[in-house]
Each structure stands twice: as structure tokens, then as C-alpha cells.
Amino acid sequence: MTVRILIVGAGGVGSAAVRIAVRRSFFETLVVADYDPARPERLVAEVGDDRLVAAQVDGSSADSVVALIREHRITHVLNAVDPRFVMPIFDGAFAAGATYLDMAMSLSKPHPENPYVETGVKLGDEQFAKADEWEAEGRLALVGIGVEPGLSDVFARYAEDELFSEIDELGVRDGANLVVAGYDFAPSFSIWTTIEECLNPPVVFEEERGWYTTAPFSEPEVFDFPEGIGAVECVNVEHEEVLLMPRWTKAKRVTFKYGLGDEFIDVLKTLHKLGLDKTEPVMVKGVAVSPRDVVAAALPDPATLGDTMSGKTCAGVWVRGTGTDGQPRSTYLYHVADNEQTMAEYGSQAVVWQTAINPVIALELLATGVWTGTGVLGPEAFPAKPFLDLLAGPAPFGYDSPWGLEEKPL
């Protein structure tokens, strides 16, 4: 098939996806679009590939997305902007007949009376509510295909298919030893999204209970990450994997814990106390502004921090249960990105690069017909081995980015 891709968003992850994709031959055209047309124009000029086109789009308008898809005969849309814009881009792709991919799902809303016990509107609920429409039209929305969610979900599928006969818990664990020189506080990923994830009630899944919530930063544990990262304290955080994995695996429990560190947690708690995490606009000298947007504007753009950043970031799934040999097993499947390497090879800092490589691999698998499906599907709905083979395989066949497997104490 002729593949013509639209990437909505020319920020850190969108730019990294472009730099990764241009090394591959599976597509004919790649349009990179942003609300600020100067951003994709700079990127296209910098990368210098004849298949690239820069464009302007309003990600908050499904009509704007539809018009751009039709103008360039787009077959696949990759949403690379923050989750506020998921539904307009998702709906626009559907209306224009394109396959849709994203790395973060539609936003949640806490339970109005009991937010730290019961779920309200869950991550992805708005998208899953339209799954029948996508399936009836024979179209595919592949949701949550970044690194977390995304690669972590592929690892879960692989563990269930290849390594375990029964899974007691799929525990996504994310940690890093990244340092940004010259800044007292500089998140390596979108602070808007980080606030959303970390201050909303975390969701846990248990087979007998279903989905339920806890307080932010609950159940702290120290997890030992591989490749020199070492021990990092991790806490419960709201994340899509907990909403995706139970739909396509038989795991009895699913959790997500993020290695934030005491300082980061203190900053987030302070933002919350001051109301600076809110998205609803407030009036400031006659101008309506969102407090969270102000925080994001005051901090450095994560996409620009690569040259001042050092260290590694690790994403993975800790799987506990019964191995295929009938014996108890505890295994961590993981992927590590080293900032020095990603900057040298791609000019993208490690966190955004590690997020961006996975949807590009998924696009290639869809383009070549290795992955097929209809409806609104998570990464767990597809065979894991072709994905992991492409990820780790040496170039030019693969993406030359090995993943690891580490046995943990029972």
C-alpha cells in the first residue's frame, strides 16, 4: 500500500519521530504539521528529506485535521501533541478515513464524590466509546503506542505469549538517572502531561475488583533499574497501561509506578497547593490564562534540553507469575535509552526519542501488513515478536535499539 503519514505536532516527540522515520523506506510522504507553522518548516529544512512536507494545523479542530488529511491524501495520522487534543484529531482521522495512532489517550475525569477510591471517566473512555463505529467502518485506531504506554504494552503481550503460563501482576516501572545541567528544575517531558499524570488519582486493576483508584504518589517502593541506573523510589501514577493491559491480557493485577524522586514530588504537590496545576482559565489583568499553561511556558522546552542532559532512562514491565515451565517467575522486560547516544545519532534527547521510536515501528508494521486490525485497539492486541524484532534488529532491517530481560528475585 502507498503510505502517506501526517504527524500532528512538531515538538520534541513529533520531531524525533520525523528524524527516526526518514531512515526508513516504508512511506511515500510524511507531512509534519503544527499550530505554529514555523516549527515544522524549521524541522523539514533541517532534516532535508524530499518526502517531508511542512504544514499548519489546528489540533483542537477536527475540521482542520480533516482538511489537511484530504489535501495530502493521508493514510495514517500520528498524534504527537498533548492529550487535550486527542479527541479532535481522533475524530478528524475517522471522518477523513485515515488510520489513527496516538501515544496518550483521551483525558480522565476523577470521580466527583470518591476520587481516591472509585474511577470516574477513565483514560481512553471517550475513544473506546467509539470503538464500534471504527470497527463498523473497517478502520483502525491504534491507541497508546508510545513507550509508556506502547512498548510497555508490547512487552506485556510478549510475556503472556512467550514467557508465562499465568501472570499475577504486570507492573510497569519507569525510572531514570537523567540530570539537566544548569537548571534547578527542568522536566525531561511535557510538564503539562506530567502534571496530568501525577496529580490525578492513580488507577490500579485487580481481577476481582476491576479498576479502582488510590491517592497520588501512593504505595512507594524502591525498584532496582538495569544498566547502571540503580535503585529509584517509584510511586503509583495514573497511566494508560493500567486501562489497556486488562483488555487484552489475563493478568490478575496491573499497576504503573513512576520513579519521580522526592524533589519532583514536592514540586508537584506545591503546584497543586497553589492551584497552578489547574487547566481552567483564570483572569489575570483582564486576560484569561490557564495556570498550567503558565507553568509550562515558564519552564524550558524539554525538546531543547538534550545538549545539557546526561544519563539514561528506562521503561519496562515487571512480570510476576508462573513461567511456562510451571515454576514461579519474576522477570523485568525493559528498554533503555542513553541521552548521549540519542543526541549523537538523532539530535533528540533520550525521553522524547524513546517515546517516538515506537509509533514509527508500529507505522511500518501497519504499512507492511504485519499488523492488521479494526476498531480501537491497544498494542496488546497485536503480535509482539515482529515489533520487538524490528526494534532490536540491526540496521537496515531493524531499528538497532536492543531491549533487555532481567530475572528478578522471587
SVG drawing of the C-alpha trace seen along z (x, -y; Angstrom):
<svg xmlns="http://www.w3.org/2000/svg" viewBox="-21 -44 48 71">
<polyline fill="none" stroke="black" stroke-width="0.4" points="0.0,0.0 1.0,-3.6 1.6,-5.1 1.2,-8.9 1.7,-9.9 0.6,-13.0 2.4,-13.8 0.4,-16.3 2.8,-18.2 6.4,-19.3 7.5,-19.4 10.0,-17.0 8.3,-13.7 7.0,-14.7 10.4,-16.0 12.1,-12.8 9.6,-10.7 10.4,-12.5 14.2,-12.0 13.6,-8.3 11.2,-7.8 13.3,-9.4 15.8,-6.5 13.1,-4.0 11.6,-3.4 8.1,-2.2 6.3,-5.6 5.9,-7.9 5.2,-11.2 5.4,-12.5 3.6,-15.7 4.6,-17.3 2.1,-19.9 1.9,-22.2 -0.3,-25.2 2.9,-27.3 3.9,-26.7 7.5,-27.9 8.2,-24.7 7.6,-22.1 9.2,-24.4 12.5,-24.6 12.4,-20.8 11.8,-20.0 14.7,-22.3 17.0,-20.8 16.2,-17.1 16.4,-17.7 14.4,-14.7 12.3,-15.1 9.5,-13.1 8.8,-15.7 6.2,-18.4 5.6,-21.2 2.1,-22.3 -0.1,-24.2 -2.9,-22.6 -5.2,-23.5 -5.2,-20.3 -8.2,-21.5 -10.3,-21.4 -11.4,-18.1 -12.3,-20.1 -8.8,-21.4 -7.4,-17.9 -9.8,-16.6 -8.9,-19.3 -5.2,-18.6 -5.7,-14.8 -7.7,-15.3 -5.3,-17.9 -2.4,-15.5 -4.3,-12.2 -3.0,-11.0 -3.4,-7.3 -2.0,-7.3 -2.2,-10.0 0.2,-10.1 -1.0,-12.3 2.1,-13.8 0.6,-16.6 -0.6,-16.6 -3.7,-14.7 -6.0,-17.7 -6.2,-17.4 -6.7,-13.6 -10.5,-13.7 -10.4,-16.3 -7.5,-14.6 -9.1,-11.1 -12.4,-12.3 -10.8,-14.1 -8.9,-10.9 -12.1,-8.9 -14.1,-11.4 -11.3,-11.5 -10.9,-7.7 -7.3,-7.6 -5.7,-5.1 -5.1,-6.8 -2.2,-6.4 -1.5,-8.2 0.9,-8.0 -1.5,-9.3 -5.2,-8.7 -8.3,-10.8 -8.3,-12.5 -9.8,-11.2 -12.1,-13.0 -11.9,-12.0 -14.9,-10.5 -16.9,-13.5 -17.6,-12.2 -14.9,-9.5 -11.9,-10.2 -9.3,-8.2 -11.4,-5.0 -13.6,-4.9 -12.8,-5.7 -14.7,-8.5 -14.2,-8.9 -11.1,-6.7 -8.2,-7.4 -9.3,-6.4 -13.0,-6.0 -14.1,-8.6 -12.1,-6.7 -13.3,-3.3 -16.9,-4.6 -16.5,-5.0 -14.8,-1.6 -17.9,-0.1 -18.0,-3.0 -14.4,-2.4 -14.9,1.3 -18.1,0.9 -16.2,-1.2 -13.3,1.2 -10.9,-1.4 -8.2,-1.2 -7.3,-3.5 -4.1,-2.2 -4.0,-3.9 -1.2,-4.3 1.7,-3.3 4.5,-5.5 6.9,-4.0 4.7,-4.0 2.0,-3.3 3.3,-1.5 6.4,0.5 5.5,1.5 2.2,3.0 4.1,4.9 6.3,6.3 3.2,7.4 1.9,9.2 5.3,10.9 5.4,12.0 2.0,13.6 2.6,15.3 6.2,16.4 7.4,16.4 4.5,17.0 1.6,19.5 -0.1,17.4 0.5,13.7 -0.1,12.5 0.9,8.9 2.0,6.7 3.8,3.9 5.0,1.1 8.1,-0.5 9.8,-3.7 13.0,-5.2 15.9,-7.3 19.2,-8.9 18.9,-11.8 20.4,-15.1 19.9,-18.5 22.9,-20.8 22.2,-24.5 18.6,-24.1 17.3,-23.7 14.1,-22.1 13.7,-21.0 11.4,-18.1 12.6,-15.9 9.0,-15.5 6.0,-17.8 5.2,-19.3 1.5,-19.7 1.3,-16.0 3.4,-15.2 1.0,-17.2 -2.0,-15.4 -0.5,-12.0 0.9,-12.6 -1.8,-14.6 -4.8,-12.7 -5.9,-9.7 -3.7,-6.7 -5.6,-3.7 -4.9,-0.1 -6.5,3.0 -7.3,6.2 -9.1,9.2 -11.7,9.5 -12.2,5.8 -11.8,4.3 -10.4,0.7 -10.1,-1.4 -8.1,-4.5 -5.7,-5.4 -4.2,-8.7 -1.4,-10.3 2.1,-9.1 0.8,-6.0 2.5,-2.7 6.1,-3.8 8.6,-1.1 12.3,-1.0 12.9,0.6 16.4,1.5 16.7,0.4 19.3,2.0 22.3,0.6 23.7,-1.5 20.5,-3.4 20.2,-1.6 17.6,-2.0 14.9,-4.5 11.8,-5.1 8.7,-4.6 5.1,-5.6 1.6,-4.9 0.7,-7.3 -2.3,-7.4 -1.3,-5.9 -2.9,-4.3 -1.3,-0.8 -3.5,0.0 -6.5,-0.8 -5.2,1.1 -3.5,4.3 -6.5,5.8 -8.5,5.6 -6.1,7.9 -4.2,9.9 -5.2,12.2 -3.1,10.5 -4.7,10.7 -3.3,7.3 -1.9,4.3 0.0,1.3 2.0,-1.7 4.8,-3.2 7.0,-6.1 10.4,-6.9 9.8,-10.6 12.1,-11.4 11.4,-13.4 12.1,-16.8 9.8,-16.3 7.0,-15.1 7.5,-18.1 7.3,-20.5 4.1,-18.8 2.5,-18.9 3.4,-22.6 1.9,-23.4 -1.3,-21.6 -1.5,-23.5 -1.2,-26.8 -3.7,-25.8 -1.1,-26.1 -2.0,-22.6 -5.5,-23.7 -6.4,-23.9 -9.5,-26.2 -8.5,-29.8 -8.3,-32.5 -8.4,-36.2 -5.0,-38.0 -5.2,-41.7 -8.1,-41.2 -6.6,-38.2 -7.8,-34.7 -4.9,-32.3 -4.7,-28.6 -2.4,-28.3 -1.0,-25.0 -0.1,-26.7 1.7,-29.4 3.8,-26.8 4.6,-25.1 5.6,-28.4 7.8,-29.3 9.9,-26.1 12.3,-25.2 11.0,-23.2 12.0,-19.6 12.9,-19.2 15.7,-21.8 17.4,-20.2 19.3,-17.4 22.6,-19.2 22.5,-19.8 21.2,-16.4 23.1,-13.3 22.2,-9.9 19.7,-7.1 16.0,-6.5 14.4,-3.0 10.9,-1.8 9.7,1.7 7.3,4.2 8.0,6.3 6.0,9.5 5.4,11.9 3.6,15.2 4.2,18.8 6.6,19.4 6.0,21.8 7.9,24.4 5.3,24.3 7.7,22.6 7.4,19.2 9.0,16.5 9.8,12.8 11.1,11.0 11.7,7.4 11.4,6.7 12.9,3.3 14.3,0.8 17.0,-1.8 17.8,-5.0 21.1,-6.7 20.9,-10.5 24.5,-10.7 23.7,-8.1 20.3,-9.5 21.7,-13.0 24.7,-11.9 22.7,-9.7 19.4,-11.6 19.8,-15.0 16.9,-14.2 17.0,-13.8 16.5,-10.4 13.0,-10.7 11.4,-12.0 13.4,-9.7 12.4,-6.6 8.8,-7.7 8.9,-8.4 10.6,-5.3 7.7,-3.0 4.9,-4.6 7.3,-4.7 7.8,-0.9 4.1,-0.5 3.5,-2.5 6.0,-0.3 4.3,2.9 0.9,1.5 2.3,0.4 3.7,3.8 0.6,5.6 2.3,7.4 -0.1,5.7 -3.7,5.5 -7.0,4.8 -10.1,2.7 -11.7,0.8 -10.0,-1.0 -7.1,1.3 -4.1,1.1 -0.7,2.5 -1.5,5.7 -4.0,6.6 -1.1,7.3 1.7,9.9 4.6,8.7 7.5,10.6 7.5,8.7 7.7,5.4 10.5,6.4 12.4,8.0 12.2,4.7 13.2,2.7 16.3,4.7 17.3,5.8 20.4,4.4 20.0,1.7 19.0,1.7 16.4,4.3 15.7,3.1 16.0,0.0 19.1,1.2 17.8,0.5 18.1,3.6 15.7,4.4 16.6,6.4 15.2,9.1 16.3,9.4 15.3,12.1 14.3,10.6 14.3,12.3 11.1,14.1"/>
</svg>
